[in-house]
Amino acid sequence: MTKYVERKGNRIKRFLKEYNSPLVLAGGWIVGGAIGTAGFAVGVAQQLYDATNYLLSTGDIVGTAISLYNSGALLAGQVLIPTCILAKFGTYKCKKFVEKVFSYILGKRR
């Protein structure tokens, strides 16, 4: 029983070490940042019609800019964290796949 718990603990520790490697973190941050930027652009595009009407009726440029920024930031904030987590997991799975392919290729040649 003790050996099983020890092996399982080592397996979890190894998984966490591989899952938080610099490559996996960078993949999550890059993809998450790109999707967050796209989310910001979509949020601004959604608010653009109302902001244009507000600008034409009041002439308040600063209020219009703040409204656009807030709507974009709200949508980007909603998609950023889940996207980073999913991208990190996807990068981890791709890394493991590439490692398996190379170990298979190099293992066959020996």
GUMARDREN-617158 format. One record per residue (C-alpha): chain; residue number from 1; x, y, z. Coordinates in nm, 4 decimals, always signed. Layout:
N
<site><kette>A</kette><nr>NUM</nr><c1>X</c1><c2>Y</c2><c3>Z</c3></site>
...
This chain:
110
<site><kette>A</kette><nr>1</nr><c1>+0.0000</c1><c2>+0.0000</c2><c3>+0.0000</c3></site>
<site><kette>A</kette><nr>2</nr><c1>+0.2810</c1><c2>+0.2410</c2><c3>+0.0832</c3></site>
<site><kette>A</kette><nr>3</nr><c1>+0.4604</c1><c2>+0.1752</c2><c3>-0.2463</c3></site>
<site><kette>A</kette><nr>4</nr><c1>+0.1383</c1><c2>+0.2448</c2><c3>-0.4376</c3></site>
<site><kette>A</kette><nr>5</nr><c1>+0.0819</c1><c2>+0.5758</c2><c3>-0.2596</c3></site>
<site><kette>A</kette><nr>6</nr><c1>+0.4460</c1><c2>+0.6707</c2><c3>-0.3155</c3></site>
<site><kette>A</kette><nr>7</nr><c1>+0.4300</c1><c2>+0.5882</c2><c3>-0.6885</c3></site>
<site><kette>A</kette><nr>8</nr><c1>+0.1045</c1><c2>+0.7779</c2><c3>-0.7269</c3></site>
<site><kette>A</kette><nr>9</nr><c1>+0.2515</c1><c2>+1.0772</c2><c3>-0.5439</c3></site>
<site><kette>A</kette><nr>10</nr><c1>+0.5565</c1><c2>+1.0718</c2><c3>-0.7725</c3></site>
<site><kette>A</kette><nr>11</nr><c1>+0.3321</c1><c2>+1.0503</c2><c3>-1.0791</c3></site>
<site><kette>A</kette><nr>12</nr><c1>+0.1297</c1><c2>+1.3527</c2><c3>-0.9682</c3></site>
<site><kette>A</kette><nr>13</nr><c1>+0.4459</c1><c2>+1.5457</c2><c3>-0.8868</c3></site>
<site><kette>A</kette><nr>14</nr><c1>+0.5942</c1><c2>+1.4626</c2><c3>-1.2288</c3></site>
<site><kette>A</kette><nr>15</nr><c1>+0.2713</c1><c2>+1.5642</c2><c3>-1.4046</c3></site>
<site><kette>A</kette><nr>16</nr><c1>+0.2617</c1><c2>+1.9006</c2><c3>-1.2248</c3></site>
<site><kette>A</kette><nr>17</nr><c1>+0.6269</c1><c2>+1.9591</c2><c3>-1.3051</c3></site>
<site><kette>A</kette><nr>18</nr><c1>+0.5719</c1><c2>+1.8866</c2><c3>-1.6763</c3></site>
<site><kette>A</kette><nr>19</nr><c1>+0.2413</c1><c2>+2.0768</c2><c3>-1.6877</c3></site>
<site><kette>A</kette><nr>20</nr><c1>+0.4039</c1><c2>+2.3913</c2><c3>-1.5468</c3></site>
<site><kette>A</kette><nr>21</nr><c1>+0.7111</c1><c2>+2.3818</c2><c3>-1.7682</c3></site>
<site><kette>A</kette><nr>22</nr><c1>+0.8183</c1><c2>+2.7067</c2><c3>-1.9395</c3></site>
<site><kette>A</kette><nr>23</nr><c1>+0.7129</c1><c2>+2.5821</c2><c3>-2.2836</c3></site>
<site><kette>A</kette><nr>24</nr><c1>+0.3618</c1><c2>+2.4943</c2><c3>-2.1697</c3></site>
<site><kette>A</kette><nr>25</nr><c1>+0.3229</c1><c2>+2.8215</c2><c3>-1.9802</c3></site>
<site><kette>A</kette><nr>26</nr><c1>+0.4427</c1><c2>+3.0226</c2><c3>-2.2797</c3></site>
<site><kette>A</kette><nr>27</nr><c1>+0.2000</c1><c2>+2.8401</c2><c3>-2.5086</c3></site>
<site><kette>A</kette><nr>28</nr><c1>-0.0882</c1><c2>+2.9183</c2><c3>-2.2754</c3></site>
<site><kette>A</kette><nr>29</nr><c1>+0.0091</c1><c2>+3.2823</c2><c3>-2.2418</c3></site>
<site><kette>A</kette><nr>30</nr><c1>+0.0590</c1><c2>+3.3378</c2><c3>-2.6141</c3></site>
<site><kette>A</kette><nr>31</nr><c1>-0.2643</c1><c2>+3.1731</c2><c3>-2.7240</c3></site>
<site><kette>A</kette><nr>32</nr><c1>-0.4555</c1><c2>+3.3244</c2><c3>-2.4322</c3></site>
<site><kette>A</kette><nr>33</nr><c1>-0.3224</c1><c2>+3.6685</c2><c3>-2.5157</c3></site>
<site><kette>A</kette><nr>34</nr><c1>-0.4191</c1><c2>+3.6350</c2><c3>-2.8798</c3></site>
<site><kette>A</kette><nr>35</nr><c1>-0.7706</c1><c2>+3.5204</c2><c3>-2.7924</c3></site>
<site><kette>A</kette><nr>36</nr><c1>-0.7984</c1><c2>+3.7936</c2><c3>-2.5283</c3></site>
<site><kette>A</kette><nr>37</nr><c1>-0.7035</c1><c2>+4.0530</c2><c3>-2.7892</c3></site>
<site><kette>A</kette><nr>38</nr><c1>-0.9615</c1><c2>+3.9116</c2><c3>-3.0287</c3></site>
<site><kette>A</kette><nr>39</nr><c1>-1.2187</c1><c2>+3.9181</c2><c3>-2.7489</c3></site>
<site><kette>A</kette><nr>40</nr><c1>-1.1364</c1><c2>+4.2823</c2><c3>-2.6831</c3></site>
<site><kette>A</kette><nr>41</nr><c1>-1.1845</c1><c2>+4.3627</c2><c3>-3.0517</c3></site>
<site><kette>A</kette><nr>42</nr><c1>-1.5192</c1><c2>+4.1806</c2><c3>-3.0586</c3></site>
<site><kette>A</kette><nr>43</nr><c1>-1.6348</c1><c2>+4.3664</c2><c3>-2.7468</c3></site>
<site><kette>A</kette><nr>44</nr><c1>-1.5424</c1><c2>+4.6994</c2><c3>-2.9031</c3></site>
<site><kette>A</kette><nr>45</nr><c1>-1.7174</c1><c2>+4.6034</c2><c3>-3.2274</c3></site>
<site><kette>A</kette><nr>46</nr><c1>-2.0336</c1><c2>+4.5116</c2><c3>-3.0363</c3></site>
<site><kette>A</kette><nr>47</nr><c1>-2.0414</c1><c2>+4.8478</c2><c3>-2.8602</c3></site>
<site><kette>A</kette><nr>48</nr><c1>-1.9389</c1><c2>+5.0541</c2><c3>-3.1643</c3></site>
<site><kette>A</kette><nr>49</nr><c1>-2.2909</c1><c2>+5.1274</c2><c3>-3.2902</c3></site>
<site><kette>A</kette><nr>50</nr><c1>-2.4157</c1><c2>+5.2548</c2><c3>-2.9535</c3></site>
<site><kette>A</kette><nr>51</nr><c1>-2.0939</c1><c2>+5.4495</c2><c3>-2.8987</c3></site>
<site><kette>A</kette><nr>52</nr><c1>-2.1260</c1><c2>+5.6156</c2><c3>-3.2389</c3></site>
<site><kette>A</kette><nr>53</nr><c1>-2.4828</c1><c2>+5.7219</c2><c3>-3.1617</c3></site>
<site><kette>A</kette><nr>54</nr><c1>-2.3693</c1><c2>+5.8534</c2><c3>-2.8225</c3></site>
<site><kette>A</kette><nr>55</nr><c1>-2.0827</c1><c2>+6.0455</c2><c3>-2.9807</c3></site>
<site><kette>A</kette><nr>56</nr><c1>-2.3034</c1><c2>+6.2036</c2><c3>-3.2470</c3></site>
<site><kette>A</kette><nr>57</nr><c1>-2.5686</c1><c2>+6.3068</c2><c3>-2.9958</c3></site>
<site><kette>A</kette><nr>58</nr><c1>-2.3403</c1><c2>+6.4430</c2><c3>-2.7218</c3></site>
<site><kette>A</kette><nr>59</nr><c1>-2.0009</c1><c2>+6.5044</c2><c3>-2.8828</c3></site>
<site><kette>A</kette><nr>60</nr><c1>-1.8290</c1><c2>+6.3451</c2><c3>-2.5812</c3></site>
<site><kette>A</kette><nr>61</nr><c1>-1.5178</c1><c2>+6.1786</c2><c3>-2.7259</c3></site>
<site><kette>A</kette><nr>62</nr><c1>-1.3718</c1><c2>+6.0738</c2><c3>-2.3912</c3></site>
<site><kette>A</kette><nr>63</nr><c1>-1.6973</c1><c2>+5.9144</c2><c3>-2.2740</c3></site>
<site><kette>A</kette><nr>64</nr><c1>-1.7251</c1><c2>+5.7274</c2><c3>-2.6025</c3></site>
<site><kette>A</kette><nr>65</nr><c1>-1.3677</c1><c2>+5.5993</c2><c3>-2.5773</c3></site>
<site><kette>A</kette><nr>66</nr><c1>-1.4211</c1><c2>+5.4901</c2><c3>-2.2164</c3></site>
<site><kette>A</kette><nr>67</nr><c1>-1.7429</c1><c2>+5.3100</c2><c3>-2.3116</c3></site>
<site><kette>A</kette><nr>68</nr><c1>-1.5688</c1><c2>+5.1263</c2><c3>-2.5957</c3></site>
<site><kette>A</kette><nr>69</nr><c1>-1.2724</c1><c2>+5.0318</c2><c3>-2.3778</c3></site>
<site><kette>A</kette><nr>70</nr><c1>-1.4939</c1><c2>+4.9067</c2><c3>-2.0934</c3></site>
<site><kette>A</kette><nr>71</nr><c1>-1.7019</c1><c2>+4.6849</c2><c3>-2.3180</c3></site>
<site><kette>A</kette><nr>72</nr><c1>-1.3912</c1><c2>+4.5408</c2><c3>-2.4847</c3></site>
<site><kette>A</kette><nr>73</nr><c1>-1.2150</c1><c2>+4.4856</c2><c3>-2.1531</c3></site>
<site><kette>A</kette><nr>74</nr><c1>-1.5232</c1><c2>+4.3156</c2><c3>-2.0086</c3></site>
<site><kette>A</kette><nr>75</nr><c1>-1.5430</c1><c2>+4.0603</c2><c3>-2.2879</c3></site>
<site><kette>A</kette><nr>76</nr><c1>-1.1656</c1><c2>+4.0064</c2><c3>-2.2947</c3></site>
<site><kette>A</kette><nr>77</nr><c1>-1.1654</c1><c2>+3.9453</c2><c3>-1.9205</c3></site>
<site><kette>A</kette><nr>78</nr><c1>-1.4391</c1><c2>+3.6870</c2><c3>-1.9533</c3></site>
<site><kette>A</kette><nr>79</nr><c1>-1.2525</c1><c2>+3.4807</c2><c3>-2.2131</c3></site>
<site><kette>A</kette><nr>80</nr><c1>-0.8903</c1><c2>+3.5286</c2><c3>-2.1051</c3></site>
<site><kette>A</kette><nr>81</nr><c1>-0.8584</c1><c2>+3.2925</c2><c3>-1.8066</c3></site>
<site><kette>A</kette><nr>82</nr><c1>-1.0502</c1><c2>+2.9948</c2><c3>-1.9538</c3></site>
<site><kette>A</kette><nr>83</nr><c1>-0.8607</c1><c2>+3.0351</c2><c3>-2.2802</c3></site>
<site><kette>A</kette><nr>84</nr><c1>-0.5236</c1><c2>+3.0390</c2><c3>-2.1032</c3></site>
<site><kette>A</kette><nr>85</nr><c1>-0.6127</c1><c2>+2.7206</c2><c3>-1.9156</c3></site>
<site><kette>A</kette><nr>86</nr><c1>-0.7337</c1><c2>+2.5430</c2><c3>-2.2293</c3></site>
<site><kette>A</kette><nr>87</nr><c1>-0.4359</c1><c2>+2.6620</c2><c3>-2.4342</c3></site>
<site><kette>A</kette><nr>88</nr><c1>-0.1979</c1><c2>+2.5461</c2><c3>-2.1633</c3></site>
<site><kette>A</kette><nr>89</nr><c1>-0.3615</c1><c2>+2.2025</c2><c3>-2.1668</c3></site>
<site><kette>A</kette><nr>90</nr><c1>-0.3491</c1><c2>+2.1903</c2><c3>-2.5482</c3></site>
<site><kette>A</kette><nr>91</nr><c1>+0.0182</c1><c2>+2.2878</c2><c3>-2.5480</c3></site>
<site><kette>A</kette><nr>92</nr><c1>+0.0891</c1><c2>+2.0178</c2><c3>-2.2900</c3></site>
<site><kette>A</kette><nr>93</nr><c1>-0.0863</c1><c2>+1.7538</c2><c3>-2.5016</c3></site>
<site><kette>A</kette><nr>94</nr><c1>+0.0997</c1><c2>+1.8663</c2><c3>-2.8177</c3></site>
<site><kette>A</kette><nr>95</nr><c1>+0.4291</c1><c2>+1.8529</c2><c3>-2.6307</c3></site>
<site><kette>A</kette><nr>96</nr><c1>+0.3571</c1><c2>+1.4993</c2><c3>-2.5091</c3></site>
<site><kette>A</kette><nr>97</nr><c1>+0.2565</c1><c2>+1.3936</c2><c3>-2.8627</c3></site>
<site><kette>A</kette><nr>98</nr><c1>+0.5785</c1><c2>+1.5312</c2><c3>-3.0132</c3></site>
<site><kette>A</kette><nr>99</nr><c1>+0.7813</c1><c2>+1.3600</c2><c3>-2.7413</c3></site>
<site><kette>A</kette><nr>100</nr><c1>+0.6105</c1><c2>+1.0270</c2><c3>-2.8153</c3></site>
<site><kette>A</kette><nr>101</nr><c1>+0.6655</c1><c2>+1.0619</c2><c3>-3.1894</c3></site>
<site><kette>A</kette><nr>102</nr><c1>+1.0347</c1><c2>+1.1402</c2><c3>-3.1478</c3></site>
<site><kette>A</kette><nr>103</nr><c1>+1.0870</c1><c2>+0.8650</c2><c3>-2.8939</c3></site>
<site><kette>A</kette><nr>104</nr><c1>+0.9171</c1><c2>+0.6211</c2><c3>-3.1315</c3></site>
<site><kette>A</kette><nr>105</nr><c1>+1.1309</c1><c2>+0.7326</c2><c3>-3.4253</c3></site>
<site><kette>A</kette><nr>106</nr><c1>+1.4547</c1><c2>+0.7319</c2><c3>-3.2296</c3></site>
<site><kette>A</kette><nr>107</nr><c1>+1.3634</c1><c2>+0.4051</c2><c3>-3.0569</c3></site>
<site><kette>A</kette><nr>108</nr><c1>+1.3109</c1><c2>+0.2306</c2><c3>-3.3910</c3></site>
<site><kette>A</kette><nr>109</nr><c1>+1.6514</c1><c2>+0.3328</c2><c3>-3.5233</c3></site>
<site><kette>A</kette><nr>110</nr><c1>+1.8475</c1><c2>+0.1853</c2><c3>-3.2350</c3></site>
